Amino acid sequence: TRTMLPLLLLLLAMAHGQDESQYRPKLADPSLGGLKTTSTFVLEQPRCVFDKVQGDIVIWLVVAVPEAVPRFNNSVGPGTPERAFQGFPTSAPAYMTLNTTLLNYPCPKPPRDITVLRVGSETKCTKDKERPTCNGPLPGPGPYQVKFLALNGSEPVAETSWSEPITLRTAQPFSSIPTPGSGHSAGMIALTAILSILFAILLAGLLAMLVFWGSDTCGGTSTFTKPEMVTVQRYNTHHVYDQPAARL
C-alpha cells in the first residue's frame, strides 16, 4: 500500500494535466539596480519554464503572504474576491496579476530582450474594484512569496515552486538622518564651516566693491574747465593803388 500511494498520486496529477515545475521564481540580476523598493520588486521572467505545456494557456503571477502558501488553492481563479488585489492581504491573502500568454516568454531569449517583471508598478488601479488583477503597489515590507501558474481556461495545467520570502525596503525615519552637531560626521561639519566662511568673505568683498563704485560715480568732484573765449580782431586791408610810374 505504501509503494502504491505515490504512484496513485502521480497518476492523479497526470490525469489533471498539471505539471509541478522545479523552477523557483527569483529576483532579477542585482546589476540592474532598484530590485526592491518600499512597494515593488523585480523578478526574472519564467523563460523556458512552460515550453512543454500544450494548448492556449495564460500564465499568471501569484503573490501571497507566507501564511497563505501552505493552503493555497489553484482552483480559485483570478478576478474572484479571494484573489483580488484590493483585498490583499486582509480578505485576500493572495492575489493573481501580470497575466500573459506563452508568446511573451519565448525560449530561448532573443538578444536584447527585456526579461524582467516589476511587481507593484501600477498605481491607478489600486482602489479600482473593476481591476481585481491590478499590479498595484505592495502594502508593506512583507515578506511575500510568489509563483507562476499556467491556466488553460479556468483549469490549472502547470505551476512553478514558490519563491523564497521577499522582504521589501523600509523607509528611513526622519530622526535617523544625520544632522550637523549630531556627531555623525566631523569632517562634513568642518567642510561646511569652511565653505560658510569663504562665502562670507566673498560676499563682503562684493559689497565693498559695490560701495566704492557707487561713491565714485555719484559723489565725485570731477570738474570741467570752461574753454577760454578767443577774440579775433578784424582788420580792414586798405587797397593799395599802384603808383603811377615816375615821369622821366
C-alpha positions as CSV (number, residue, x, y, z in Angstrom):
1,T,0.0,0.0,0.0
2,R,2.8,2.4,0.9
3,T,4.5,1.8,-2.5
4,M,1.3,2.2,-4.5
5,L,0.2,5.5,-2.9
6,P,2.9,7.7,-4.5
7,L,2.2,6.1,-7.9
8,L,-1.5,6.8,-7.5
9,L,-0.8,10.5,-6.7
10,L,1.4,10.8,-9.7
11,L,-1.2,9.3,-12.0
12,L,-3.8,11.6,-10.5
13,A,-1.7,14.6,-11.2
14,M,-1.1,13.4,-14.8
15,A,-4.8,12.9,-15.2
16,H,-5.5,16.5,-14.4
17,G,-2.7,17.6,-16.7
18,Q,-0.9,19.6,-14.1
19,D,2.9,19.8,-14.2
20,E,4.7,20.7,-11.0
21,S,7.9,22.5,-12.2
22,Q,11.0,22.7,-10.1
23,Y,11.6,26.3,-11.2
24,R,11.6,28.7,-8.4
25,P,11.0,32.4,-9.1
26,K,13.8,34.7,-8.1
27,L,14.8,38.4,-8.1
28,A,16.4,39.8,-11.2
29,D,20.2,40.3,-11.6
30,P,21.4,42.8,-8.9
31,S,23.4,44.6,-11.6
32,L,20.2,46.1,-12.9
33,G,19.7,48.2,-9.8
34,G,16.4,49.0,-8.0
35,L,15.4,45.4,-7.4
36,K,13.5,46.2,-4.3
37,T,11.8,49.4,-3.2
38,T,9.3,50.1,-0.4
39,S,6.4,48.9,-2.6
40,T,7.9,47.0,-5.6
41,F,10.3,44.3,-6.6
42,V,11.7,42.9,-9.8
43,L,11.5,39.3,-10.9
44,E,13.1,37.3,-13.7
45,Q,10.7,36.2,-16.4
46,P,9.9,32.5,-16.5
47,R,11.7,31.8,-19.7
48,C,11.8,28.2,-20.9
49,V,9.7,27.1,-18.0
50,F,6.3,26.4,-19.6
51,D,7.6,25.5,-23.1
52,K,6.4,21.8,-22.7
53,V,2.8,22.8,-21.9
54,Q,0.5,22.4,-24.8
55,G,-2.6,24.5,-25.5
56,D,-3.7,28.1,-25.4
57,I,-2.5,28.8,-21.8
58,V,-2.3,32.0,-19.8
59,I,0.5,32.4,-17.3
60,W,-0.3,34.3,-14.0
61,L,1.8,35.6,-11.2
62,V,0.6,34.7,-7.8
63,V,1.6,36.9,-4.9
64,A,0.9,35.7,-1.4
65,V,1.8,36.2,2.2
66,P,3.8,33.2,3.6
67,E,0.9,32.2,5.8
68,A,-1.3,31.6,2.7
69,V,1.3,29.4,0.9
70,P,0.5,26.0,2.5
71,R,-3.2,26.2,1.9
72,F,-3.2,28.0,-1.5
73,N,-5.9,26.6,-3.8
74,N,-5.1,26.6,-7.5
75,S,-8.7,26.1,-8.5
76,V,-9.7,29.6,-7.2
77,G,-9.4,31.6,-10.4
78,P,-8.2,35.2,-10.9
79,G,-10.6,38.1,-10.6
80,T,-12.6,36.4,-7.7
81,P,-12.9,38.2,-4.4
82,E,-10.4,35.6,-2.9
83,R,-7.8,36.6,-5.4
84,A,-8.5,40.4,-5.8
85,F,-5.6,42.8,-5.2
86,Q,-7.9,45.3,-3.5
87,G,-8.4,42.8,-0.6
88,F,-4.8,41.9,-0.2
89,P,-3.7,40.8,2.4
90,T,-6.7,41.1,4.8
91,S,-9.6,39.5,3.0
92,A,-7.5,38.0,0.1
93,P,-4.2,36.6,1.4
94,A,-3.1,36.0,-2.2
95,Y,-3.8,37.7,-5.5
96,M,-3.1,37.0,-9.2
97,T,-1.7,39.5,-11.6
98,L,0.5,40.1,-14.7
99,N,-1.3,37.6,-16.9
100,T,0.2,36.9,-20.3
101,T,0.4,34.3,-22.9
102,L,3.4,32.0,-23.6
103,L,4.3,34.0,-26.6
104,N,5.6,36.7,-24.3
105,Y,8.0,34.3,-22.7
106,P,9.8,32.9,-25.7
107,C,12.5,30.3,-25.4
108,P,15.4,30.8,-25.9
109,K,15.5,34.5,-25.0
110,P,16.0,36.8,-28.0
111,P,19.1,39.1,-27.8
112,R,18.5,42.5,-26.1
113,D,15.1,41.4,-24.9
114,I,13.8,42.7,-21.6
115,T,13.4,39.7,-19.3
116,V,12.2,41.1,-16.0
117,L,8.8,41.8,-14.4
118,R,8.3,44.6,-11.9
119,V,5.7,43.6,-9.3
120,G,3.7,46.6,-7.9
121,S,4.2,49.1,-10.6
122,E,0.6,50.1,-11.3
123,T,-0.9,52.9,-9.2
124,K,-4.1,54.0,-10.9
125,C,-6.0,50.7,-10.3
126,T,-5.1,50.3,-6.6
127,K,-8.7,51.0,-5.4
128,D,-10.5,50.1,-8.6
129,K,-12.6,47.1,-7.8
130,E,-13.2,46.7,-11.5
131,R,-9.5,45.7,-11.8
132,P,-9.1,42.9,-9.3
133,T,-5.9,41.7,-11.2
134,C,-4.2,45.1,-10.7
135,N,-0.4,45.0,-10.4
136,G,-0.6,47.6,-7.6
137,P,2.0,48.7,-5.1
138,L,2.5,46.2,-2.3
139,P,1.1,47.4,1.0
140,G,4.1,46.8,3.3
141,P,7.6,45.4,3.6
142,G,6.3,41.9,3.6
143,P,7.7,39.3,3.4
144,Y,5.9,37.9,0.2
145,Q,6.2,34.7,-1.8
146,V,5.4,34.3,-5.5
147,K,4.9,31.6,-8.0
148,F,3.8,31.3,-11.7
149,L,0.6,29.5,-12.5
150,A,-0.5,28.4,-16.0
151,L,-4.2,28.2,-16.7
152,N,-5.9,26.6,-19.7
153,G,-9.2,28.5,-19.4
154,S,-10.0,28.0,-15.7
155,E,-8.1,24.8,-15.4
156,P,-4.6,24.9,-13.9
157,V,-2.2,22.9,-16.1
158,A,1.3,23.9,-14.8
159,E,2.9,25.8,-12.0
160,T,6.3,26.7,-10.5
161,S,7.5,26.3,-7.0
162,W,7.1,29.1,-4.5
163,S,9.9,31.6,-4.3
164,E,11.9,32.3,-1.2
165,P,10.4,35.0,1.1
166,I,11.0,38.5,-0.4
167,T,11.2,41.4,2.0
168,L,11.0,45.0,0.7
169,R,12.9,48.0,1.8
170,T,11.6,50.2,4.6
171,A,11.5,54.0,4.6
172,Q,14.2,55.6,6.8
173,P,12.8,57.6,9.7
174,F,13.5,61.3,9.5
175,S,15.0,61.2,13.0
176,S,17.7,58.9,11.8
177,I,19.0,61.3,9.2
178,P,22.4,62.8,10.3
179,T,22.2,66.5,11.2
180,P,25.0,69.0,11.9
181,G,26.1,68.7,15.5
182,S,24.9,65.2,15.9
183,G,28.4,63.8,15.8
184,H,27.8,61.5,12.8
185,S,30.4,63.2,10.6
186,A,33.0,65.6,12.0
187,G,34.6,66.0,8.5
188,M,31.3,67.1,7.0
189,I,30.8,69.7,9.7
190,A,34.3,71.1,9.3
191,L,33.9,71.3,5.5
192,T,30.5,73.1,5.9
193,A,32.1,75.7,8.3
194,I,35.0,76.4,5.9
195,L,32.6,76.9,3.0
196,S,30.5,79.2,5.0
197,I,33.5,81.4,6.0
198,L,34.7,81.6,2.4
199,F,31.2,82.6,1.2
200,A,31.0,85.3,3.9
201,I,34.4,86.7,2.8
202,L,33.4,86.7,-0.9
203,L,30.1,88.5,0.0
204,A,31.9,91.1,2.0
205,G,34.3,91.8,-0.9
206,L,31.5,92.1,-3.3
207,L,29.6,94.6,-1.1
208,A,32.8,96.7,-0.6
209,M,33.3,96.8,-4.4
210,L,29.7,98.0,-4.9
211,V,30.0,100.8,-2.3
212,F,33.3,102.0,-3.7
213,W,31.9,102.0,-7.3
214,G,28.8,103.9,-6.2
215,S,30.7,106.6,-4.4
216,D,33.0,107.2,-7.3
217,T,30.2,107.6,-9.8
218,C,27.6,109.5,-7.8
219,G,29.5,111.7,-5.3
220,G,32.7,112.6,-7.2
221,T,34.1,116.1,-7.7
222,S,35.2,115.9,-11.3
223,T,35.4,119.4,-12.8
224,F,35.4,120.6,-16.4
225,T,37.4,123.7,-17.3
226,K,35.5,126.3,-19.3
227,P,37.1,126.9,-22.6
228,E,38.6,130.4,-22.9
229,M,36.9,132.9,-25.2
230,V,39.1,133.6,-28.2
231,T,38.7,137.2,-29.6
232,V,39.6,137.6,-33.2
233,Q,40.1,141.2,-34.3
234,R,39.1,142.0,-37.8
235,Y,41.5,144.1,-39.9
236,N,40.3,146.0,-43.0
237,T,43.1,145.8,-45.5
238,H,43.4,149.1,-47.4
239,H,43.6,148.8,-51.1
240,V,47.0,149.9,-52.3
241,Y,46.7,151.5,-55.6
242,D,49.6,151.2,-58.0
243,Q,51.5,154.5,-58.1
244,P,51.9,155.9,-61.5
245,A,55.3,155.4,-62.9
246,A,57.6,158.3,-62.2
247,R,57.8,160.5,-65.1
248,L,61.1,160.9,-66.6
